Amino acid sequence: MYEHFFQCPYCWEEISILLDPSVQEQTYIEDCEVCCRPIEFHVRFEDQELIQFEAQNIEQ
């Protein structure tokens, strides 16, 4: 597992998430551990290295 730190797009708190580098491309939704609002993640690995990470606000 790979721990990645990022800023929540809602509350701006720095939080971490565990990522699985064995799955090359991932898109999923998980709630912020601080404000509990849904965040959409887009993650891409290449050769077990994180090359793309996006955490987006999905509430418009």
C-alpha positions as CSV (number, residue, x, y, z in Angstrom):
1,M,0.0,0.0,0.0
2,Y,1.0,3.6,-0.7
3,E,0.1,6.4,1.7
4,H,-0.6,9.7,-0.1
5,F,-1.3,13.0,1.7
6,F,-3.6,15.6,0.0
7,Q,-5.9,18.5,0.8
8,C,-9.6,18.0,1.0
9,P,-11.4,20.0,-1.7
10,Y,-14.1,21.0,0.8
11,C,-12.6,21.7,4.2
12,W,-8.9,22.1,3.0
13,E,-7.6,19.9,5.8
14,E,-4.6,17.8,5.0
15,I,-5.5,14.1,5.2
16,S,-4.0,10.9,3.9
17,I,-5.3,8.0,1.9
18,L,-4.0,4.5,1.3
19,L,-3.6,3.6,-2.4
20,D,-3.0,0.2,-4.0
21,P,-0.2,0.4,-6.6
22,S,-1.1,-3.0,-8.0
23,V,-4.2,-1.5,-9.7
24,Q,-2.8,0.7,-12.5
25,E,-5.8,3.0,-12.9
26,Q,-8.5,3.7,-10.3
27,T,-11.5,6.0,-10.0
28,Y,-13.6,5.8,-6.8
29,I,-15.5,7.9,-4.2
30,E,-14.6,8.1,-0.5
31,D,-15.7,10.5,2.2
32,C,-13.3,12.9,3.8
33,E,-12.4,11.7,7.3
34,V,-12.7,15.3,8.7
35,C,-15.8,16.8,7.1
36,C,-17.4,13.5,5.8
37,R,-18.2,15.0,2.3
38,P,-17.7,12.8,-0.8
39,I,-14.5,13.1,-2.8
40,E,-13.9,11.6,-6.2
41,F,-10.5,10.2,-6.7
42,H,-8.7,9.6,-10.0
43,V,-5.4,7.7,-9.4
44,R,-2.9,6.3,-11.9
45,F,0.3,4.2,-11.3
46,E,3.0,3.3,-13.7
47,D,5.6,0.7,-12.6
48,Q,4.3,0.9,-9.1
49,E,4.9,4.7,-9.0
50,L,2.1,7.2,-8.5
51,I,2.0,9.4,-11.7
52,Q,-1.5,11.0,-11.3
53,F,-3.6,11.9,-8.3
54,E,-6.7,14.0,-8.4
55,A,-9.2,14.5,-5.5
56,Q,-12.3,16.4,-6.7
57,N,-15.3,18.0,-5.2
58,I,-18.4,16.1,-6.5
59,E,-21.0,18.3,-4.9
60,Q,-21.9,21.1,-7.3
